Amino acid sequence: MFTQAGVREVNTRGTSAKEAEMAEVLQKINDLLVSAGYFRARLNIEPFDKILGGMCWCITGSNYDVDIEFEDDLNRGQKVRLSEKITIALQEMECPFAIHAVQI
């Protein structure tokens, strides 16, 4: 049986392991974006902005005619709408992976 302190320890360890895993995934995404030529991923900006901007950059660099443009000064609502546009563009590009805007 766990004491109150023991339960907190378990939760803290689980959280730090999850944070470490998330940091590793973000680093892999960052490395992929940089290797593709999206050098803005090297900047110290929010991970959401890096991924959203990188996805926009990749999609606009493709041969598909899509209207997607990332700007630095977008508010949260505009970023969500842009995420929705990305998911639609990926469907039009026949991406084999189904992704929702909230997953970006």
HELIX and SHEET records of a PDB file:
HELIX    1   1 GLN A    4  ALA A   36  1                                  33    
HELIX    2   2 PHE A   39  ARG A   42  5                                   4    
HELIX    3   3 PRO A   47  THR A   60  1                                  14    
HELIX    4   4 ARG A   76  GLU A   92  1                                  17    
HELIX    5   5 ALA A  101  GLN A  103  5                                   3    
END                                                                             
